[in-house]
């Protein structure tokens, strides 16, 4: 079994009766560099590495018209 940890999170804030909304979103919180997958059968052994995007932090502001 292949296990890997990335960890994504999002925090959203909206005050009642306000047109403004705020959100903080974090992708790849644990800053993993790659995901490794391997498998084997009687004839084939495979080992694959998928490189991941670096940690990303976004601050979003929304306004309802």
Contact map, one row per residue, 1 for C-alpha under 8 A:
11100000000000000000000000000000000000000000000000000000000000000
11110000000000000000000000000000000111000000000000000000000000000
11111000000000000000000000000000000000000000000000000000000000000
01111100000000000000000000000000001100000000000000000000000000000
00111110000000000000000000000101000000000000000000000000000000000
00011111000000000000000000111111000000000000000000000000000000000
00001111100000000000000000111100000000000000000000000000000000000
00000111110000000000000011111000000000000000000000000000000000000
00000011111000000000000011101000000000000000000000000000000000000
00000001111100000000001111000000000000000000000000000000000000000
00000000111110000000001110000000000000000000000000000000000000000
00000000011111000000111100000000000000000000000000000000000000000
00000000001111100000111000000000000000000000000000000000000000000
00000000000111110101110000000000000000000000000000000000000000000
00000000000011111101100000000000000000000000000000000000000000000
00000000000001111100000000000000000000000000000000000000000000000
00000000000000111110000000000000000000000000000000000000000000000
00000000000001111111100000000000000000000000000000000000000000000
00000000000000001111100000000000000000000000000000000000000001111
00000000000001100111110000000000000000000000000000000000000011110
00000000000111100111111000000000000000000000000000000000000011100
00000000000111000001111100000000000000000000000000000000001111000
00000000011110000000111110000000000000000000000000000000001110000
00000000011100000000011111000000000000000000000000000000111100000
00000001111000000000001111100000000000000000000000000000111100000
00000001110000000000000111111000000000000000000000000011110000000
00000111100000000000000011111000000000000000000000000011100000000
00000111000000000000000001111111000000000000000000001111000000000
00000111100000000000000001111110000000000000000000000011000000000
00001110000000000000000000011111000000000000000000000010000000000
00000100000000000000000000011111100000000000000000000110000000000
00001100000000000000000000010111111000000000000000010100000000000
00000000000000000000000000000011111000000000000000111100000000000
00000000000000000000000000000001111100000000000011110000000000000
00010000000000000000000000000001111110000000000011110000000000000
01010000000000000000000000000000011111000000001111000000000000000
01000000000000000000000000000000001111100000001110000000000000000
01000000000000000000000000000000000111110000111100000000000000000
00000000000000000000000000000000000011111000111000000000000000000
00000000000000000000000000000000000001111111110000000000000000000
00000000000000000000000000000000000000111111100000000000000000000
00000000000000000000000000000000000000011111000000000000000000000
00000000000000000000000000000000000000011111100000000000000000000
00000000000000000000000000000000000000011111110000000000000000000
00000000000000000000000000000000000001111011111000000000000000000
00000000000000000000000000000000000001110001111100000000000000000
00000000000000000000000000000000000111100000111110000000000000000
00000000000000000000000000000000000111000000011111000000000000000
00000000000000000000000000000000011110000000001111100000000000000
00000000000000000000000000000000011100000000000111110000000000000
00000000000000000000000000000000111000000000000011111000000000000
00000000000000000000000000000001111000000000000001111100000000000
00000000000000000000000000010000100000000000000000111111000000000
00000000000000000000000000010011100000000000000000011111000000000
00000000000000000000000001111110000000000000000000001111100000000
00000000000000000000000001111000000000000000000000001111110000000
00000000000000000000000111100000000000000000000000000011111000000
00000000000000000000000111000000000000000000000000000001111100000
00000000000000000000011110000000000000000000000000000000111110000
00000000000000000000011110000000000000000000000000000000011111000
00000000000000000001111000000000000000000000000000000000001111100
00000000000000000011110000000000000000000000000000000000000111110
00000000000000000011100000000000000000000000000000000000000011111
00000000000000000011000000000000000000000000000000000000000001111
00000000000000000010000000000000000000000000000000000000000000111
